[in-house]
Amino acid sequence: MSGINYQIEHETVFKYSDEIAESVMEVRVYPKQDTHQRCLSFQLRINPHVATHQYLDYLGNVIHHFNIPDLVKELVVLSRAVVEVFPSNIKEELTVKTTWETLSQVCTNPSDEIWDMLQPSPFVLSTDLLKQLIFELELKKLDNPYATVMNINKKLNTYFSYEQNSTKVDSSIDDALTLKAGVCQDFTHVMLAVLRELKIPARYVSGYVYPRLDSADRSSDGATHAWVEVLFPEFGWVGFDPTNGTLACERHIRVAVGRDYKDVPPTRGLYRGGDTSELTVKVKVTKLDYFQEDTVQDLQQATPTRVKRSFKHLDYNYRQQQQQQQQENCEF
């Protein structure tokens, strides 16, 4: 079965007020490879030029890592990928096979991956405002998990306004709940919090979305996108996009999955020096009529090494980094 080919260009530019040193960065922009999509070509360019190393985390996300020992005032991370996304075969009659009983059986003795997606996480917490929202919108269990998730997806889409720059990258769900507005990251975090309150395994997805021709999307052109994936044991992980009130489909291009945004940022790193920094991000998603593989050179051909690291270990490292930042280090 053939799919739809997209080319994604993602450029991130960091400009610093003064030269920085000892910079270290992780990049998560390599599209996922699974039954829903495949990456036909991938290029990653760093300026200043530097060698990158790559590995897989335990959820199968590809992470590129690099460090720059020299002094720099500007850092550019540019990725270009061609991805084939296959038409969605999601059918309601398949997903409704998942009953509350079968879902409960999976959650009673969950695997490590499923357990993580049932627990609170840094940006997905149970708060008083969240409980008030659940009560106000009657976000409760319906006849089956699929109907429940669809109801939550549609109600959150209607309840929240999409407003760019209304929140920040590290905003809590209470910020969005207070404003009744946010961006795709906020929609996704709130929906995850509701689902986990109902004991439904759900995870954060980062990626891109190809805009609809009728311009009905509320997500921004030229930016990354985020949505939710919910586990249906008889079917697998199914995507729901609360920002646009739809199921994730062949327009959605997946890059990484995690508990919340903290696990999947496109770039994250540390550096020393520089009083202030300016960040510019440009994203362009283009639909391709055809793709000729030998016309694009793949700069990252090596197979990543899978690295098993618990989220507890990642959080510990993050706290260590925060402590180091208090000693004149800054974070990207």
Number of C-alpha atoms within 10 A of each C-alpha: 4 8 15 16 23 23 20 23 18 22 17 17 16 15 18 18 13 15 15 23 19 15 22 17 18 19 21 21 28 25 25 20 18 11 8 17 21 19 18 19 23 21 17 19 16 15 12 12 11 11 11 17 14 19 17 17 16 15 14 17 23 24 23 21 18 17 18 18 13 11 14 18 14 17 19 17 18 19 19 21 21 24 27 22 24 18 15 14 10 14 9 10 9 13 20 16 16 18 16 15 11 14 19 13 11 16 16 9 10 15 10 10 15 17 15 18 25 22 16 16 20 13 21 23 20 17 12 10 14 19 14 12 17 15 11 9 13 12 20 15 16 12 10 16 25 23 15 17 21 16 19 23 24 18 16 22 20 14 13 19 18 21 16 13 9 16 18 14 12 12 14 17 25 18 16 22 19 9 13 16 19 24 24 23 28 32 28 30 26 23 27 30 26 23 25 19 19 15 15 24 25 29 28 26 27 29 22 25 26 19 18 9 7 6 9 9 16 16 22 16 17 15 15 22 24 30 30 27 23 21 22 23 15 14 14 11 15 18 22 25 25 28 27 21 19 15 20 21 19 19 19 21 28 27 22 25 22 22 24 26 25 15 20 22 16 19 16 15 16 19 20 19 17 18 12 10 15 11 11 10 15 14 18 17 22 13 15 13 8 9 16 7 11 8 8 14 11 16 11 16 10 10 10 17 13 15 12 11 12 14 15 9 10 12 14 12 12 12 12 11 17 15 12 15 15 9 10 12 19 21 16 14
